[in-house]
Amino acid sequence: MSVFGAYRPGVAVAALGLLAAFTAGCEEQTPVALGGEPLPGSPITVTVEIPWSEFASNLEVFGGYGSAEDIGQGVLAEDYAGVLDARTLLRIGAYPRIATVQDTTGASRPDSTLTILGGRFVAFFDPVQSTNTAPVMLQLGATTEEWDPTTATWDLAIDTINDQRSWAEAGGGSVTPFAQATWDPATGDTAVFILDSAQIATWTDTTDLSAGARIAVLDTGERLALNRALIRLDARPSSNPDTIIELTATTRGSTFIYSPYPQPPPDGVRIGGAPSWRTILDLNVPKVIDGIPEFCAIVSCPHTLSPGQISYAALVLTSRLTEAAFQPTDSIRLDVRPVLNRASMPKSPLGVSLIVSPFGRSVSPEAFGSAPGLEIEIPFTGYARDRLRGTDPSGNPTPETLALLSVIEPFSIAFASFEGPLSPAEPYLRLVLTIGPPVELP
């Protein structure tokens, strides 16, 4: 079930004043006269940092974008960080029905009469996104209740508009245990479960909505990322019964279910997760800059800002500690897009990305775990110019609302957390301005 939580702070925010830090000549040295003043007509480069209350408002956090199934990756956890339990559910694809084998005369021909003797369920893990460094014990079982990979959750097997069914037992229902296996990241990325022919036969009917595999971790305190799984089948061909051949069956879908589902943050910014979270805010670029002694000592104040004077603009966020159960173990890639119709949130369409790189703004996982407090700049220079102007280069009104989100939604169970309004490290707007002093006619 898609969950849409919301956080809406009051519009009235404690006035901090237009405090600013500025630097002159950030990129290049500016020619000066004998007295140390800029030469007439020389451009002046100034960096201005504008506090939240003077450029932004109406921050909200929404969850529920996409499904865990969209990731194509599983998650396993048992009491991870003292909180998180997670299991992965998989649908098994059709078994091969025909194999090319050598008959007793040595000729190769297709054989459609195969006897399955047993096999191995092979699970492939991602050591980078998994937290364990020591071996862990895993359990494989067969699901016995109908479930929907798109909508299944820890409590619900199916959660569609016309059909909502709870598991008989939360966490994947009543499961028939099949086998146990150990995964040791020091020796590789795979765990192998040995299966007999009767267990293999459980997944023969691909139309059976109750048929599926569930993988769980038995050891506590770890969170594992499952990349994929397949089944190696040992089969005896009728054309050469003294030979055992190996066939491969793949999965045709997977999802993971977990508990507890995180609640919307009481404050701050959240991005990512599965289903994914987005944070939106209204943004205005100040038209007039005044009250900054250092700035006004160089530029006549009050100064009316023009779009062409904005050389660079970025929203600056300060990372903070994410809940332990959902801390990233790999880089988080952030994106920012205009919200085309805020009144339609949480389902408003979004505009194109404002970040030049197609990979977004990459942030290391340490920023949300071992080293919070990192300032992250999310640039949107073109948007800032258009927002000040009121229209884009085509003359269309510039949306005032921005969405902060993950480049890929959803990407993983982990999410990024940042300080919000009223925090000592609240978001601020960084503008690099290039201003040409007025030239006086003789």
C-alpha positions in Angstrom: 0.0 0.0 0.0 1.3 3.4 -0.9 1.6 5.6 2.2 1.6 9.3 1.8 2.8 11.0 5.1 3.1 14.8 5.3 4.9 17.4 7.3 3.9 21.1 7.0 5.7 23.5 9.3 4.0 26.8 10.0 4.8 29.5 7.5 5.9 31.9 10.3 9.6 31.1 10.9 11.8 32.8 13.4 13.4 35.8 11.5 17.1 35.3 11.2 17.7 38.3 9.0 19.4 38.3 5.7 22.7 37.2 7.3 25.3 36.6 4.7 28.9 35.5 4.1 30.6 36.9 1.1 33.9 36.6 -0.6 35.3 39.0 -3.2 37.2 37.7 -6.2 36.2 34.0 -5.6 37.4 32.8 -9.0 39.8 35.5 -10.3 41.7 38.5 -9.1 40.0 41.7 -9.8 42.0 44.7 -11.2 42.2 47.5 -8.7 43.3 51.1 -8.7 46.1 52.6 -6.6 43.8 53.0 -3.6 42.8 49.4 -3.7 39.3 50.0 -5.1 38.0 48.2 -8.1 38.6 49.9 -11.4 35.5 51.5 -12.9 33.6 48.9 -14.9 35.3 45.9 -13.4 33.0 43.1 -12.3 32.7 42.2 -8.7 32.0 38.6 -7.7 30.2 38.1 -4.4 28.9 35.0 -2.6 25.7 35.6 -0.6 24.1 33.0 1.8 20.4 33.6 2.3 18.7 31.9 5.3 15.6 29.8 4.9 13.1 32.3 6.1 14.0 34.7 3.4 13.8 32.4 0.4 11.8 29.2 1.2 8.6 28.1 2.9 6.0 25.3 3.1 8.3 22.3 3.4 6.5 18.9 3.2 7.6 15.3 3.1 5.7 12.7 1.1 6.2 8.9 1.0 4.9 6.1 -1.0 6.5 6.5 -4.5 7.0 3.3 -6.3 7.2 -0.2 -4.8 9.9 -2.4 -3.3 9.3 -4.6 -6.3 10.6 -1.9 -8.6 14.2 -2.2 -7.2 14.6 -5.7 -8.4 16.7 -6.4 -5.3 15.8 -8.1 -2.0 16.5 -7.2 1.6 16.9 -9.5 4.5 17.1 -8.4 8.2 16.4 -9.8 11.6 16.2 -7.3 14.4 18.7 -5.1 12.6 19.6 -2.1 14.7 17.2 -3.6 17.3 14.2 -2.6 15.0 14.1 -3.9 11.4 12.9 -7.2 10.1 12.9 -7.9 6.4 12.3 -10.9 4.1 12.5 -11.3 0.3 9.7 -13.0 -1.7 10.4 -14.4 -5.2 8.4 -15.9 -8.0 10.0 -18.8 -9.8 10.1 -18.8 -13.6 9.2 -21.8 -15.8 11.5 -24.7 -15.7 13.3 -25.7 -19.0 11.2 -28.4 -20.8 13.7 -29.3 -23.5 17.4 -29.8 -23.5 19.9 -30.7 -26.2 21.8 -33.8 -25.1 23.9 -36.5 -26.5 22.1 -39.8 -26.9 23.7 -43.2 -26.4 25.0 -43.1 -30.0 26.8 -39.8 -29.4 24.4 -37.7 -31.5 23.1 -34.4 -30.1 19.3 -34.0 -30.3 16.6 -32.2 -28.3 15.1 -34.2 -25.5 11.7 -33.1 -24.0 11.4 -36.0 -21.6 13.4 -34.9 -18.6 13.3 -36.2 -15.0 14.1 -33.6 -12.4 16.2 -35.3 -9.6 16.8 -32.2 -7.4 18.8 -29.0 -7.5 20.2 -26.0 -5.8 18.6 -22.6 -5.1 21.4 -20.1 -5.5 21.2 -16.6 -3.9 23.6 -13.8 -5.0 24.2 -11.1 -2.4 25.8 -7.6 -2.7 28.6 -7.4 -0.1 28.8 -3.6 -0.4 25.2 -2.9 0.5 25.1 -5.7 3.1 26.3 -4.9 6.6 27.7 -8.3 7.7 31.3 -9.1 7.5 30.9 -12.6 9.2 28.9 -15.6 8.0 25.2 -15.5 8.5 22.6 -18.3 8.5 19.8 -18.1 5.9 16.5 -20.0 5.6 14.6 -20.8 2.4 10.9 -21.7 2.4 7.9 -22.0 0.0 5.1 -19.6 0.4 1.6 -21.1 0.8 -0.7 -18.1 0.4 -1.5 -16.1 -2.7 0.5 -12.8 -2.8 1.0 -9.9 -5.1 4.6 -8.8 -5.7 3.6 -5.2 -6.4 1.6 -4.5 -3.3 2.7 -7.1 -0.7 3.8 -5.7 2.6 4.8 -7.1 6.0 1.1 -7.3 7.0 -0.7 -7.6 3.7 -0.3 -10.3 1.1 -2.4 -8.4 -1.4 -3.4 -4.7 -1.3 -5.1 -3.8 -4.5 -8.2 -1.6 -5.0 -10.7 -4.6 -5.1 -8.8 -7.1 -3.0 -7.0 -6.6 0.4 -5.8 -9.7 2.2 -3.7 -10.0 5.3 -1.1 -12.7 5.7 -2.1 -15.6 8.0 1.2 -14.7 9.8 2.7 -11.3 9.3 6.0 -11.4 7.4 5.1 -13.7 4.5 2.5 -16.0 5.9 2.8 -19.6 6.8 5.9 -20.9 5.0 7.0 -24.5 4.3 10.6 -24.7 5.4 12.9 -26.1 2.7 16.5 -25.6 3.5 19.2 -23.6 5.3 22.4 -22.2 4.0 25.3 -20.0 5.1 26.5 -16.9 3.3 30.1 -15.8 4.1 31.0 -12.6 2.4 34.7 -13.5 2.9 34.4 -16.4 0.5 32.1 -15.0 -2.2 28.7 -13.5 -2.9 26.6 -16.7 -3.1 24.6 -18.9 -0.7 23.5 -22.3 -2.0 20.4 -24.2 -0.7 20.2 -27.9 -1.5 16.7 -29.0 -2.7 15.2 -32.4 -3.5 12.9 -33.3 -6.4 9.7 -32.8 -4.3 10.7 -29.4 -3.2 11.6 -28.4 -6.8 8.2 -29.6 -7.9 6.5 -27.1 -5.6 7.3 -24.3 -8.0 6.3 -26.1 -11.3 3.0 -24.3 -11.8 3.7 -20.7 -12.6 0.0 -19.8 -12.6 -0.3 -20.6 -8.9 -0.4 -17.3 -7.2 0.6 -18.9 -3.9 3.7 -20.4 -5.3 6.9 -18.6 -4.4 10.1 -18.6 -2.4 10.8 -16.7 0.8 14.3 -16.1 2.0 15.0 -14.9 5.6 18.1 -14.4 7.7 18.2 -16.2 11.0 21.1 -14.4 12.6 20.2 -11.1 14.2 21.7 -7.6 13.8 22.5 -7.6 10.1 20.9 -6.2 6.9 21.6 -8.0 3.7 21.1 -7.0 0.1 20.0 -9.8 -2.2 20.9 -9.1 -5.9 19.2 -12.1 -7.6 18.5 -15.8 -7.3 18.2 -18.8 -9.6 17.7 -22.5 -9.5 20.2 -25.1 -10.8 18.3 -28.2 -11.8 19.8 -31.7 -12.0 17.9 -33.6 -14.7 18.1 -37.0 -16.3 17.3 -37.1 -20.1 15.4 -40.0 -21.4 17.7 -40.2 -24.5 20.7 -40.9 -22.2 19.5 -42.0 -18.7 23.1 -42.5 -17.5 23.8 -38.8 -17.9 22.9 -36.0 -15.5 22.6 -32.6 -17.0 22.3 -29.2 -15.3 19.5 -26.7 -16.3 18.9 -23.2 -15.0 15.6 -21.6 -14.0 15.4 -18.0 -13.2 13.1 -15.9 -11.0 10.4 -13.8 -12.7 9.9 -11.2 -10.1 10.8 -10.3 -6.5 10.0 -8.0 -3.7 10.9 -7.5 -0.1 8.6 -6.9 2.9 9.7 -5.2 6.1 8.7 -3.9 9.4 8.4 -1.3 10.8 7.6 1.1 8.0 9.2 4.5 8.9 6.9 7.3 9.7 7.2 10.8 8.2 9.8 12.8 10.0 8.5 15.4 12.5 11.0 17.9 11.0 13.7 17.9 8.4 14.2 16.6 4.9 14.0 13.0 3.8 14.9 11.6 0.4 14.9 8.0 -0.9 13.8 4.7 0.6 11.4 2.0 -0.7 8.7 3.1 -1.3 10.5 6.4 -1.9 10.2 9.7 0.0 10.2 13.1 -1.5 10.6 16.5 0.1 9.0 19.6 -1.5 9.3 23.3 -0.7 8.3 26.7 -2.2 11.3 28.8 -3.3 11.7 32.5 -4.1 14.9 34.3 -5.1 15.0 37.7 -3.3 14.6 40.5 -5.8 16.4 43.0 -3.5 19.5 42.5 -1.4 20.1 44.9 1.5 21.3 45.1 5.1 24.6 43.3 4.5 27.3 45.7 5.5 30.1 43.9 3.7 28.0 43.6 0.5 26.7 47.2 0.7 30.3 48.5 1.1 31.0 47.2 -2.4 27.7 47.4 -4.1 25.2 50.3 -3.7 22.3 49.2 -1.5 19.5 48.4 -1.7 20.6 46.4 -4.7 18.0 45.1 -7.2 19.1 41.7 -8.4 18.8 40.8 -12.1 18.8 37.3 -13.5 22.0 37.9 -15.4 23.9 38.6 -12.2 23.4 35.1 -10.9 26.5 33.2 -11.8 25.7 30.2 -9.6 22.8 29.2 -7.3 22.4 26.2 -5.1 20.3 24.9 -2.2 22.6 23.9 0.6 21.5 21.1 2.9 23.2 19.7 6.0 23.1 16.0 6.4 22.0 14.4 9.6 21.9 11.0 11.2 19.4 8.7 9.5 17.5 6.1 11.7 20.0 3.3 12.2 17.8 0.7 10.5 17.6 2.7 7.3 21.1 4.2 7.1 22.7 4.0 3.6 25.6 1.7 3.0 26.2 3.0 -0.5 26.1 6.5 -2.1 22.8 8.3 -2.4 22.1 10.2 -5.6 20.0 13.3 -5.2 17.9 15.1 -7.8 15.8 18.3 -7.8 12.8 18.9 -10.1 10.1 21.6 -10.4 6.7 20.5 -9.1 4.3 21.4 -11.9 1.1 21.5 -9.8 1.6 21.6 -6.0 -2.2 21.4 -5.4 -2.0 17.9 -7.0 0.6 16.6 -4.5 1.5 13.9 -3.8 0.7 13.0 -7.4 1.7 16.1 -9.2 3.9 15.6 -12.3 7.4 16.9 -12.1 9.5 18.8 -14.6 12.9 17.8 -15.9 15.9 17.6 -13.6 17.7 20.8 -12.7 21.0 19.0 -12.2 23.2 18.8 -15.2 24.6 15.4 -14.4 22.3 12.5 -15.3 23.6 10.7 -12.2 22.4 13.5 -9.8 24.3 14.8 -6.8 26.1 11.9 -5.2 26.5 11.9 -1.4 28.6 9.3 0.5 26.7 7.1 3.0 28.9 8.4 5.9 27.1 11.7 5.7 24.0 10.0 7.2 25.9 7.6 9.6 29.4 8.0 10.9 29.9 11.6 9.7 26.7 13.7 9.8 26.8 17.4 9.5 28.1 17.5 5.9 27.0 20.4 3.7 25.6 19.3 0.4 25.0 21.8 -2.5 22.3 21.0 -4.9 22.8 23.4 -7.8 20.0 24.9 -9.9 21.5 28.1 -11.4 19.2 28.2 -14.5 16.1 27.7 -12.4 17.1 30.5 -10.0 17.5 32.9 -12.9 14.1 31.9 -14.3 12.5 32.1 -10.8 13.8 35.7 -10.4 12.6 36.6 -13.9 9.3 34.8 -13.4 9.4 33.0 -16.7 11.7 30.5 -18.4 13.4 31.4 -21.7 10.3 30.3 -23.6 8.1 32.7 -21.6 6.4 30.0 -19.5 5.8 30.8 -15.8 8.5 29.2 -13.6 7.1 26.8 -11.0 7.7 28.0 -7.5 7.8 24.6 -5.9 10.7 22.2 -6.0 10.9 18.5 -5.2 14.0 16.9 -3.7 14.1 13.2 -4.6 16.3 10.3 -5.5 17.5 10.0 -9.1 16.1 6.5 -9.2 12.8 5.9 -7.3 13.0 3.7 -5.4 16.6 2.7 -5.2 17.1 1.0 -1.9 15.5 0.6 1.5 17.9 3.3 2.9 17.1 7.0 2.8 18.9 10.3 3.2 18.1 12.7 6.0 18.9 16.5 6.2 18.3 19.2 8.7 15.1 21.2 8.3 13.8 24.7 9.0 14.4 26.1 12.5 17.4 23.9 13.0 20.7 25.6 13.6 21.9 24.0 10.4 18.7 24.7 8.4 18.9 24.8 4.6 20.1 28.0 3.0 20.4 29.5 -0.5 23.9 30.2 -1.9 24.1 32.7 -4.6 27.3 33.7 -6.4 26.7 37.1 -8.0 28.7 38.9 -10.6 27.9 42.6 -10.5 29.4 45.3 -12.7 29.8 48.6 -10.8 28.0 51.6 -12.5 30.2 53.6 -14.9 30.0 57.3 -14.4 30.1 59.5 -17.4 32.6 62.3 -17.4 
